Amino acid sequence: MRCPVCEGQEGRPFQVVGERAYGRCERCEATFLFPDQRPSIKAERAEYALHQNTDDDDGYRSFLARLATPLLQRLRPRSDGLDFGCGPGPVLAGMLREAGHTVALYDPFFHPDGATLEATYDFITCTEVAEHFHDPATEFRRLDRLLRPGGWLALMTRFQTDDTRFAQWHYRRDPTHVVFYREATLRWLARHHGWRAEVPCPNVVLMYKP
């Protein structure tokens, strides 16, 4: 079974939960929904439209600060960034702009400006997005292309840990979450692309491109 993260053939059946079947890669340790069970584009958009994250939500800003704070500590002044998969309310982009950085937006549903994918950036943020990737290997190659040497890819996603709790895990129950990463999976991606991975806090990884 082909793994959608590392593209190896080491995928094996992992668990069946209700009508949803998942695989596990023995190479990179990713867990993934079987491809024929991924949601349609229409179903994805309907689910994303339910998100109500606004700039004046202090709780949401605190949540994003778990990524923003360590990233800002590593950025040069007035860096150029991209909020990849920013969603309908790009709160993180606003927080980084407040710190003096320029941030472009891209989201295939809410900010589908293809011109932003023709530039390169000093940093890219990808918060609560990678778990939605239907073809993560291709998406990470694109992120590598968009990131300048000396730049940072800042990614936030819930790390998958306890297999015995996977079936009841709230993160799994989101119908648009189709791939789950262990810390080991993200470190595999870093090695594969020649990045240096840092995990400043749970569920956040910062990738430095030499």
C-alpha positions as CSV (number, residue, x, y, z in Angstrom):
1,M,0.0,0.0,0.0
2,R,1.5,3.4,-1.0
3,C,2.0,5.9,1.7
4,P,0.7,9.4,0.7
5,V,3.4,11.1,2.9
6,C,6.6,9.3,2.0
7,E,5.4,7.6,-1.2
8,G,6.9,4.3,0.0
9,Q,5.2,1.0,-0.3
10,E,5.4,0.2,3.4
11,G,1.7,1.1,4.1
12,R,-0.3,-1.6,6.0
13,P,-3.9,-1.8,7.2
14,F,-4.0,-0.2,10.6
15,Q,-7.6,0.2,12.0
16,V,-11.2,0.3,10.9
17,V,-13.4,2.7,12.8
18,G,-17.0,2.5,11.7
19,E,-17.0,2.8,8.0
20,R,-13.6,4.5,7.8
21,A,-10.4,2.4,7.2
22,Y,-6.9,3.7,8.0
23,G,-3.4,2.6,7.0
24,R,-0.1,3.0,8.8
25,C,3.2,3.4,7.1
26,E,6.1,1.4,8.6
27,R,8.6,3.7,6.9
28,C,7.6,7.2,8.1
29,E,4.9,6.2,10.7
30,A,2.1,8.3,9.2
31,T,-1.5,7.2,9.6
32,F,-3.8,7.8,6.8
33,L,-7.4,7.4,5.6
34,F,-7.8,5.0,2.7
35,P,-7.8,7.2,-0.5
36,D,-11.2,6.1,-1.7
37,Q,-12.8,7.4,1.6
38,R,-11.5,10.9,1.4
39,P,-14.2,13.6,1.5
40,S,-15.3,15.4,-1.7
41,I,-14.3,19.0,-2.4
42,K,-17.9,20.0,-1.8
43,A,-18.0,18.3,1.6
44,E,-14.6,19.8,2.6
45,R,-15.7,23.3,1.8
46,A,-19.0,22.9,3.7
47,E,-17.0,21.8,6.8
48,Y,-14.5,24.6,6.6
49,A,-17.3,27.2,6.3
50,L,-18.4,26.2,9.8
51,H,-15.2,27.6,11.3
52,Q,-15.7,30.9,13.1
53,N,-12.2,32.1,14.0
54,T,-11.9,35.9,14.4
55,D,-9.1,38.3,15.2
56,D,-10.8,39.4,18.4
57,D,-11.0,35.9,19.8
58,D,-8.3,35.9,22.6
59,G,-8.5,32.2,23.0
60,Y,-7.8,31.5,19.4
61,R,-4.9,34.0,19.4
62,S,-3.4,32.2,22.4
63,F,-3.7,28.9,20.5
64,L,-1.9,30.4,17.5
65,A,0.8,32.0,19.7
66,R,2.1,28.5,20.4
67,L,3.4,28.5,16.9
68,A,3.8,32.3,16.4
69,T,6.0,33.0,19.4
70,P,8.8,30.5,18.7
71,L,8.7,31.4,15.0
72,L,9.0,35.1,15.6
73,Q,12.0,34.4,17.8
74,R,13.7,32.9,14.7
75,L,12.7,35.4,12.0
76,R,14.8,38.3,10.7
77,P,13.1,41.7,10.9
78,R,10.6,42.5,8.1
79,S,10.6,39.0,6.6
80,D,8.3,37.9,3.8
81,G,5.9,35.1,4.6
82,L,3.1,33.0,3.3
83,D,0.1,31.8,5.4
84,F,-0.5,28.5,3.4
85,G,-4.1,27.2,4.0
86,C,-5.1,30.4,5.9
87,G,-8.8,29.6,5.8
88,P,-11.6,32.2,5.8
89,G,-10.2,34.2,8.8
90,P,-6.4,34.6,8.5
91,V,-5.8,35.5,12.2
92,L,-2.2,34.2,12.3
93,A,-1.3,36.4,9.3
94,G,-2.6,39.4,11.2
95,M,-0.5,38.5,14.3
96,L,2.7,38.2,12.2
97,R,1.9,41.5,10.4
98,E,1.6,43.1,13.8
99,A,5.2,42.0,14.4
100,G,6.4,43.8,11.3
101,H,6.4,41.1,8.7
102,T,4.7,40.9,5.3
103,V,2.4,37.9,4.9
104,A,0.7,36.7,1.7
105,L,-2.3,34.5,1.9
106,Y,-3.2,31.3,0.0
107,D,-6.1,28.9,0.6
108,P,-7.6,26.8,-2.2
109,F,-11.1,27.6,-1.0
110,F,-11.0,31.1,0.5
111,H,-7.9,32.8,-0.9
112,P,-7.2,30.9,-4.2
113,D,-4.7,33.4,-5.6
114,G,-2.4,31.4,-7.7
115,A,0.1,34.3,-8.0
116,T,1.1,33.7,-4.4
117,L,2.4,30.3,-5.4
118,E,4.7,31.8,-8.0
119,A,6.8,33.7,-5.4
120,T,9.2,32.4,-2.7
121,Y,9.2,33.3,1.0
122,D,11.4,33.7,4.1
123,F,8.9,31.7,6.1
124,I,5.7,29.7,5.5
125,T,3.1,28.9,8.2
126,C,0.8,25.9,7.9
127,T,-1.5,25.7,10.9
128,E,-4.0,23.0,11.2
129,V,-3.7,22.3,7.5
130,A,-1.4,19.4,6.9
131,E,-3.9,16.9,8.3
132,H,-6.2,17.9,5.4
133,F,-3.7,17.1,2.6
134,H,-5.0,14.5,0.2
135,D,-1.5,14.3,-1.4
136,P,0.9,15.4,1.4
137,A,4.1,14.3,-0.5
138,T,3.2,16.7,-3.3
139,E,2.2,19.5,-1.0
140,F,5.5,19.2,1.0
141,R,7.5,19.4,-2.2
142,R,5.5,22.5,-3.1
143,L,6.3,24.0,0.3
144,D,9.9,23.3,-0.2
145,R,9.9,25.0,-3.6
146,L,8.2,28.1,-2.1
147,L,10.6,28.4,0.8
148,R,13.8,30.3,0.3
149,P,17.1,28.9,1.6
150,G,17.6,30.1,5.2
151,G,13.8,30.1,5.6
152,W,11.4,28.5,8.1
153,L,8.4,26.3,7.6
154,A,6.2,26.5,10.7
155,L,3.7,23.7,11.0
156,M,1.0,23.0,13.6
157,T,-1.0,19.8,13.7
158,R,-1.9,17.3,16.4
159,F,0.8,14.7,16.7
160,Q,-0.7,11.2,16.7
161,T,0.6,9.2,19.7
162,D,-1.5,6.6,21.4
163,D,-2.8,3.9,19.0
164,T,-5.1,2.5,21.7
165,R,-7.0,5.8,21.8
166,F,-7.0,6.5,18.0
167,A,-10.6,5.4,17.4
168,Q,-12.0,7.9,20.0
169,W,-9.5,10.7,19.3
170,H,-11.4,13.9,18.6
171,Y,-8.9,14.8,15.9
172,R,-9.7,11.7,13.9
173,R,-13.4,12.4,14.1
174,D,-13.1,15.5,11.9
175,P,-14.3,14.2,8.5
176,T,-11.8,16.4,6.7
177,H,-8.8,15.0,8.6
178,V,-7.3,12.4,6.3
179,V,-3.6,12.0,7.4
180,F,-2.1,12.1,10.9
181,Y,1.6,12.7,11.7
182,R,3.7,11.4,14.5
183,E,6.7,13.5,15.6
184,A,8.7,10.8,13.9
185,T,6.8,11.4,10.6
186,L,7.6,15.1,10.6
187,R,11.3,14.4,11.4
188,W,11.3,11.9,8.5
189,L,10.0,14.7,6.2
190,A,12.7,17.1,7.5
191,R,15.5,14.6,6.7
192,H,14.0,13.8,3.3
193,H,13.9,17.5,2.3
194,G,17.2,18.4,3.9
195,W,15.5,20.5,6.6
196,R,16.4,20.8,10.3
197,A,13.4,20.1,12.5
198,E,12.8,21.7,15.9
199,V,9.8,20.9,18.2
200,P,9.4,23.9,20.5
201,C,6.2,22.6,22.1
202,P,3.7,19.8,21.5
203,N,2.0,19.7,18.1
204,V,4.3,22.4,16.6
205,V,7.3,21.8,14.4
206,L,9.6,24.4,12.9
207,M,11.6,23.3,9.8
208,Y,14.7,25.3,8.8
209,K,15.9,25.1,5.2
210,P,19.6,25.5,5.1
